[in-house]
Amino acid sequence: MKLYSRKGDDGSTGRLGGRRVRKSDAHCEAAGTIDELAAHLGRCVQLAGGGGQEQTLDALTPAQGELFAGGAVLAAASTGAKPGAALDDGATARLEQCIDKAMENLPALKTFIMPGGCELACELHVARTVCRRAERRLVALADTGAEVPPELLKYVNRLSDLLFALARTANAAAGIEEQQWTYRI
């Protein structure tokens, strides 16, 4: 079987159920951003594994699979097809536990902090911003009247919080002080 089919050369792609849509379709935007986020998590997992960041590794390794499950649920939404995987509230609850654990030893925030620090923290912040974009794409898709699984929207919202907490944890482990954002009027 060849990797390419040439069917998308006209700017269209197939949806579950056989319907073809433009690649600029709101559904494609949402699904593509979820896929992009999973790729960024792969980079974060690689850095965490090489840097001894077990907490980040333990939190994000299952998150990649959960995003793929969420993508399957999204692909089946509004098609009448049965998704090949499921994403339930248990996945979101797992993220919440990881957030609570990550925040245990960090100082309380009193100002905004600038994204940055060690390489892992930087990558986690990039993943966080892609996660927020995925959330906006899901909301935009819902605004078109399409079915967006509420468990996926909740999961992505919580995942961005986890990525922020893990970025702070990575900097703390590296001994890098967070740069507070201050402004003057």
C-alpha positions in Angstrom: 0.0 0.0 0.0 1.3 3.4 -1.0 1.6 6.2 1.6 -0.1 8.7 -0.9 -3.4 8.4 -2.6 -3.5 11.7 -4.6 -7.1 12.2 -3.5 -6.2 15.3 -1.5 -4.3 17.0 -4.3 -7.4 19.2 -4.9 -7.4 20.5 -1.3 -9.9 18.1 0.0 -9.7 15.3 2.5 -12.0 12.4 3.6 -13.9 12.4 6.8 -15.0 9.3 8.6 -18.1 8.0 6.8 -16.7 8.9 3.4 -17.7 12.5 3.0 -15.0 14.8 1.4 -14.4 18.3 2.8 -12.0 21.1 2.1 -8.8 20.9 4.2 -9.6 24.4 5.5 -12.8 23.0 7.0 -13.3 23.9 10.7 -13.2 20.2 11.6 -9.9 19.7 9.8 -8.5 22.7 11.6 -9.5 21.3 15.0 -8.3 17.8 14.3 -5.1 19.0 12.8 -4.3 21.1 15.8 -4.9 18.2 18.1 -2.5 16.2 16.0 0.1 19.1 16.1 -0.3 19.1 19.9 0.4 15.4 20.1 3.6 15.9 18.2 4.7 18.7 20.5 4.0 16.4 23.5 6.3 13.8 21.8 9.1 16.3 21.9 8.4 17.1 25.6 8.3 13.4 26.4 11.7 13.0 24.7 13.2 15.9 26.6 11.7 14.7 29.9 13.0 11.2 29.4 16.5 12.4 28.6 16.6 14.9 31.5 15.3 12.7 34.3 12.0 14.6 34.6 10.0 11.5 35.6 7.0 13.6 36.8 6.6 15.1 33.3 7.3 11.8 31.6 4.6 10.1 33.7 2.1 12.8 33.0 2.6 13.3 29.3 3.2 9.8 28.0 -0.4 8.8 28.5 -1.6 12.2 27.4 -0.4 11.5 23.9 -2.6 8.4 23.7 -5.5 10.3 25.3 -5.2 13.0 22.6 -5.3 10.3 19.9 -8.4 8.9 21.5 -9.9 12.4 21.6 -9.1 12.8 17.9 -10.9 9.5 17.2 -13.9 10.7 19.1 -13.8 14.0 17.2 -13.5 12.2 13.9 -16.6 10.2 14.6 -18.7 13.2 15.9 -21.5 14.2 13.6 -20.9 11.3 11.3 -23.0 8.6 12.9 -19.9 6.4 13.0 -18.7 4.7 16.1 -15.3 6.1 17.4 -12.4 3.7 17.4 -11.5 4.9 20.9 -13.0 6.7 23.9 -12.0 9.6 26.0 -13.8 9.8 29.3 -13.8 12.0 32.5 -11.2 9.6 34.0 -8.6 11.1 31.6 -9.4 14.6 32.8 -9.3 13.5 36.4 -5.9 12.0 35.8 -4.7 15.4 34.4 -6.1 17.2 37.5 -4.1 14.8 39.8 -1.0 15.5 37.8 -1.6 19.3 38.1 -2.1 19.1 41.8 1.1 17.0 42.2 3.1 19.4 40.1 1.9 22.4 42.0 2.6 21.0 45.5 6.2 22.3 45.8 6.0 25.4 43.6 5.5 28.9 45.0 2.1 30.5 44.6 1.9 32.8 41.6 1.4 36.5 42.3 2.1 37.8 38.8 2.2 36.5 35.3 5.4 34.7 34.4 7.2 34.9 31.1 7.4 31.7 29.1 11.0 30.4 29.0 13.7 28.9 31.1 15.3 25.5 30.5 14.8 23.7 27.1 12.0 21.4 28.5 10.1 24.4 30.1 10.3 26.2 26.7 9.0 23.2 24.9 6.2 22.8 27.4 5.2 26.4 27.0 5.1 26.0 23.2 2.9 22.9 23.7 0.7 24.9 26.1 0.1 27.6 23.5 -0.7 25.0 20.8 -3.1 23.4 23.3 -4.9 26.7 23.8 -5.1 27.0 20.0 -6.6 23.5 19.8 -9.2 24.6 22.4 -10.0 27.7 20.3 -10.4 25.5 17.2 -12.7 23.1 19.0 -14.9 26.0 20.2 -14.9 27.5 16.6 -16.0 24.1 15.3 -18.8 23.9 17.9 -19.8 27.5 16.8 -20.5 26.1 13.3 -23.1 23.8 14.8 -20.9 20.7 14.6 -20.9 18.2 17.4 -17.8 18.6 19.6 -17.4 16.0 22.3 -17.6 17.9 25.7 -15.2 15.5 27.2 -12.6 16.5 24.6 -13.1 20.2 25.2 -12.7 19.7 28.9 -9.7 17.5 28.5 -7.8 20.0 26.3 -8.6 22.9 28.7 -7.1 20.9 31.6 -4.1 19.7 29.5 -3.1 23.3 29.0 -3.1 23.9 32.7 -1.0 20.8 33.2 1.6 22.0 30.6 1.9 25.3 32.4 2.4 23.5 35.8 5.0 21.2 34.3 6.9 24.0 32.7 7.2 25.7 36.1 8.3 22.3 37.6 10.9 21.9 34.9 12.4 25.3 35.6 12.4 24.6 39.4 14.2 21.3 38.9 16.8 23.1 36.7 17.3 25.8 39.3 16.0 28.5 36.9 14.1 31.3 38.5 10.9 32.3 36.8 10.9 35.6 35.1 7.9 37.6 36.3 6.1 39.9 33.9 5.9 43.4 35.3 4.4 46.4 33.5 4.2 50.1 34.0 1.5 52.4 32.9 
